[in-house]
Amino acid sequence: AFATTQCVEAPTLFHAIADIILNSLDALTPKALANTAWAYACINWSNLHFFNSILTPISGHESTFQDDILNQMYQVFLHYKIEFPDETFPLMQSQQKLQSAYRRSELNPSQYQREVAAILDRLDWDHTFVYITPKESIIIDIAQPENMLALQVDGPSQYLYNCSNGERQIKTGKVLFKSRLLQRLGWSLLYVPYYEWDALFNDTASQESYLRDKVRSVSNNLDSPILLEE
């Protein structure tokens, strides 16, 4: 729950839970350990002993996991390699299996993505629709690789429901986790939230203006200029 909501401002609590987990490894199933590893990676936990301790007992049980758990474990792998680049990931023998599950789970472009890409085409903005980073295989909705610019189109499922106002405008921990990974790898990020896109009411002129402003907002920070037709 904390990982889903990206509630990371409780280090004392997380330390206490981590200690309990480390003292209860024999009582936890491989699936429970996998979920725990993802949760702690999601909140940007950086403790090598903790991750090695909960990942090592999972080794050999990967064949029992469904794609959703394997997908999460690949995300843990990415976090692990960024945080501990000189260490060997405990499930390294299954890295390809984890990566394949990640791709199957994440390679599913939404209608929002397709609409945004179509408008960018109209603006003659050079981009790759559904770009996969060569080394890490992180899937980016829309990218300009030469400028290390990622444009993420976030639909309703990528936001949490706010009980106080009935809206979905708080990003999930998974979305923020992916954003953090990309930023650590040197990518600049732009976001097109579904509620901003919906507010344009399918008006092409408004959509073009919105995306033109969105892309230009980062152009000064890039090595090469971004040219968009008026």
N, C-alpha and C positions, 0 to 999 in steps of 0.2 A: 504493500500500500504506500509506504514512504517513497519507494522508487518510482511508482506510477505518478505520484503527485510531485515528485522531485522535491520533497521536503528534506533539505540537507542541512538545516540550521539546528541540528540536535546532535552534535558530536558525542556528547556524554552518553546519550541513549544508544547511539550506534556502537560505541565502544563496549558498552555493557552487553548489548545483544551479541556482538562479535565474540566476546569472552564466553558467553553461554554456549554459542554454537561450537566453538573450538573444544569446549569441554563435553560436548554431546555428539560428537561426530559419529560414533557407533550407533546412535539411536536414530540417525537421519538417513532417509533413503537417498539413492543417487539423484532422483528427480528433485527432492527437497534441497539437496546441496547445489544442484544446478540453478534452481530458482534463486537461492541465496547468493550465489556467485553473481548472477545477473543483477540482482538488486543492489549489491554493493558496488559493482562496476558502474551501475547507473547513477549512483550518488557520488561517483568519482572517488571511491575509497582507494587509497594507495598504501597498501600494506602487503608486502610480498609474502610474508609468512602466512597471513590469513588466506590469501588466494591459493597458495600452494597446498595448504592444509585441507581446504574444502574441495579443491579440484582433483587432487591425487586419488581420493577414493572413488571418483567418478570413472576413472580410466577403466576401460573394459566393459562399461555399461552403456556406451553410446548407442549401441544397436537397439536398446530398449526405448529410446526416446523418439517421440514424434517430431515432426519438422518444427513445431513452435519452440520446443526446448532446444533443438539443435541450432535453430536460428539465434536464439538468445545466447547460446554458448559461443557462437561465432562473434557476437558483439563483445562478449567477455574476452575472447581472444584478442580482438582489436584493442580493447582497453589495456589488457595485460602487456601487449607488445609496445604500446606507447609509454606506459608507466615504467616498464621494466625491460627496456630494449636489449639488454645483455643476458637476459634469462631465457630459459627454455620453457615454453608453455607446457604444462603438465599433460595436456591432451593433444600434443603436437601430432601424434600418429593419426589423429582423426581430423586434422585441419581441413583437408579437402572435403570430407563428408559434411563438416559444419558449414563450410563455405557454400557448398551446393544447396544445402537446406536454406541458408540465408538468401541466396539468389531466387530460389523457388518462392520463398515467402514474400520477398520485397519487390520482385519484378512484376508489378501489376499497376501500370499507369492508370490514373484516375481520369475521369472526364474533365475535371478542373485542369489537370496537367495538360491535356490535349488542347483545351481551349486557350490556355496561356501560350503554349508553344505556337499555335496557329496565329495568334496576334503578333508574336515576336517575328514570325516569318513575314507577316505583312509589313513589319517595320524594318525588314532586311537586317535583323540583328543575328549575326552568326552565332549558332549555338548547336549543341548536341542534345537531342531529346533522349532522356534516360542514359546517362553517362555512368560508366563503371570505372572507378579509379584503378589504374593498372596494377598497383602493388597490393593495395588493401582490399580491393573489390567492393568498396563502399558504393552503393547505388545512389546517384544524385538525380533528382527529377529532371532538371535542365541545367546544362553547364556550358561555360566557356573555358575549356581546359587551359588554353594558352594564357589566360589571365587568372587562373585558379579562382574562378568565380562560380559559385553554386547558387542556383535559384530553386528554392524549395517551395512547392505548391502544397499547402497544408489544408486538407479537407476536414470535415466535422469530426471524423474518428480520431483525429490527431490532437483534439482538444478535450479537456475535461468539462463535465457539466457543472455549472455554478448554480447551486441550489438557491442562492439568494436572489438571482435575477433570471434564472432559467436559460442563460446563454452559455455557449461553449467558446470561450475566448482565453482559456488557460491551457497552455501546451502541456502535453503529457511528458512524463519523465523520459520515455523512450525517444520522443522527438528531440528533447533537449540534450539527451545523451548523444544522439547522432550528430547534432549540431556541434557539440563540444569536441567530438572526435575529428570532425572536418576542420574545425578551427585550429586544433592542435597540429594538424597536418599542413596548415598554412593556407587553407581556403578562406576566401571572403564569402559571406553568406548574405543572400537576400531572401525575403520571405513574402509569399503571396498568400495571406490567410483567406480561407473560403468566405468569411463574412465581409471582407473588403471587396472581394471579387463579386459576390452576390449583390452588393450594394450598387454595382454599376449597371445592373438590370439588362445585361446582354447588349448594351449600347457600344457599338464598335469604336466610335470616336472616344468615348470615355475610357474604354479599355486600353486603347492605344496611348492616350495621354497618361493614364495611370502607370503603365509599364515603362513608358519613356522616362517618367520622373523617377520611377523605382530604380531603373538601371543607371541613370545619370547620378543618382545619389552616391554611388560608389566609384564613379569613373575617375575622380581626382586621386584615388588611392591606388590606381592600377598603372602598371608600367606602360601599357599601350592604350590609346584612346578608344572610347566606345562611341561609335557613330550611329546615330539613329535619325532617319529622315523625319522632317517636320511634315 
